[in-house]
C-alpha cells in the first residue's frame, strides 16, 4: 500500500479525492535540495495520513539511471508487529 499511496496523485480517486500523494505536483520543479526536501515532506505527510501501520524513522530520495526515474527509500517499523521495515518505492515520471 505504500507504493500505491506514493504513486497515486491526490484527486485521482473518484470516491476518495484526498487519497494519494502530492509528489506529482513537483514534476516541473528544479531538481535541487529544496525540491528534494519538499518531496520528502509530502511523502511523509501522505504516509502518516494513509498508512497508520507504518512509523517512519528515515526517508531518502535517490535518482535512477534513466531520466525521470527516482526512488523513495523508507525505513521504519510496523505498528502492528513492531518489526523493522525497509522499502524502496520506484517512481517514474515523464513516461519512463
PyMOL commands that set and color helices and strands:
alter all, ss='L'
color gray80, all
select helices_A, chain A and resi 2-6+22-26+33-50
alter helices_A, ss='H'
color red, helices_A
select strands_A, chain A and resi 54-63+69-78+84-92
alter strands_A, ss='S'
color yellow, strands_A
deselect
rebuild
show_as cartoon
